[in-house]
Amino acid sequence: MTSQSAATLRSRYVAQAASDLEENRRRQQELTERITALKQEEALLTDILNLAERYEGFADASRLPEQLQDEPVVAKAKKTSTGAAARRSPSAKSAPTAKTAKAGAKGKSRQPLLGDLLADLLGRYEEPRLAKELRDELLEKHPDRNPTPQVVRNTLESLVAKGRIRRHKQQRSVMYTLVEKGTADSGSSD
């Protein structure tokens, strides 16, 4: 092998290694972003489970405290987050993922809840809106929030279950509207 062919071969190896390193770093960044999104989703799902345990005794979803009082929901979130650990069941206390998600959610307690943001966005429209449209508008108005499309859909369905918004199906599309305060009922039109 001549010195010129060895240099050519060496430069090919260096170029290939540099390309592989760049691709590796790009994939690591994608995975980091995906892990962040999954942790946000985990925190939301943990909060949903905690709320479900807390309001287990309510037979009628339309009688939840958020709908009985005129106090802003953001203020309630601050009050409930302080004593939430004391009200959790023993099984929730022993689950390591619940502790991890709660610790991650603690730092974000000053932000409005995703459900409240989505309800506010829906309140600005008379006509039904797609979950994708609501997510796009949320990302535009709140760049610090980046929920996955699935988290937005889950949150919207949670609001439907609470009777705060209505679901409308048009062919294969699912759309949502805000329930008027005077006409709130626990049913949804499918």
NORTAGI-V415071 format. One record per backbone hydrogen bond with DSSP energy under -0.5 kcal/mol. CO is the residue of the C=O (numbers start at 1). NH is the residue of the N-H. E is the energy in kcal/mol with one decimal. If there is no record, write none. Layout:
CO/NH/E
CO/NH/E
This chain:
2/6/-2.0
3/7/-2.0
4/8/-2.2
5/9/-2.5
6/10/-2.6
7/11/-2.5
8/12/-1.9
9/13/-2.3
10/14/-2.5
11/15/-2.4
12/16/-2.7
13/17/-2.7
14/18/-2.5
15/19/-2.2
16/20/-2.7
17/21/-2.5
18/22/-2.2
19/23/-2.3
20/24/-2.4
21/25/-2.3
22/26/-2.2
23/27/-2.4
24/28/-2.2
25/29/-2.2
26/30/-2.1
27/31/-2.4
28/32/-2.4
29/33/-2.3
30/34/-2.3
31/35/-2.6
32/36/-2.1
33/37/-2.2
34/38/-2.4
35/39/-2.3
36/40/-2.0
37/41/-2.2
38/42/-2.5
39/43/-2.3
40/44/-2.2
41/45/-2.7
42/46/-2.4
43/47/-2.3
44/48/-2.4
45/49/-2.4
46/50/-2.6
47/51/-2.6
48/52/-2.5
49/53/-2.4
50/54/-2.2
51/55/-2.5
53/56/-1.0
55/58/-1.3
57/59/-0.6
59/61/-0.6
60/63/-2.0
61/64/-1.1
64/67/-1.9
64/68/-0.6
65/68/-1.2
65/69/-1.6
72/76/-1.3
73/77/-2.1
74/78/-1.4
75/79/-1.8
76/80/-2.9
77/81/-1.6
78/82/-0.9
79/82/-0.5
79/83/-0.8
80/84/-0.6
83/87/-1.1
84/88/-0.8
89/93/-1.8
90/94/-1.6
91/95/-0.7
94/96/-0.5
95/99/-1.5
96/100/-2.4
97/101/-2.4
98/102/-2.2
99/103/-2.5
100/104/-2.0
101/105/-2.1
102/106/-1.6
103/107/-0.8
105/108/-0.9
106/109/-1.5
108/111/-1.7
113/117/-2.1
114/118/-2.6
115/119/-2.4
116/120/-2.3
117/121/-2.2
118/122/-2.5
119/123/-2.0
120/124/-0.5
121/124/-1.2
122/125/-1.8
129/176/-2.6
130/134/-2.0
131/135/-2.5
132/136/-2.6
133/137/-2.3
134/138/-2.4
135/139/-2.7
136/140/-1.7
137/141/-2.6
138/142/-2.8
142/145/-2.1
148/152/-2.1
149/153/-2.3
150/154/-2.8
151/155/-2.4
152/156/-2.5
153/157/-2.6
154/158/-2.0
155/159/-2.0
156/160/-2.0
157/161/-2.3
158/162/-1.6
159/163/-0.6
159/164/-2.2
159/165/-1.1
160/163/-1.1
164/179/-2.3
166/177/-1.9
168/170/-0.5
168/175/-3.5
170/173/-2.4
173/170/-2.6
173/175/-0.5
174/131/-0.6
175/168/-3.3
176/129/-2.5
177/166/-3.1
180/183/-0.8
181/184/-0.8
188/190/-0.5
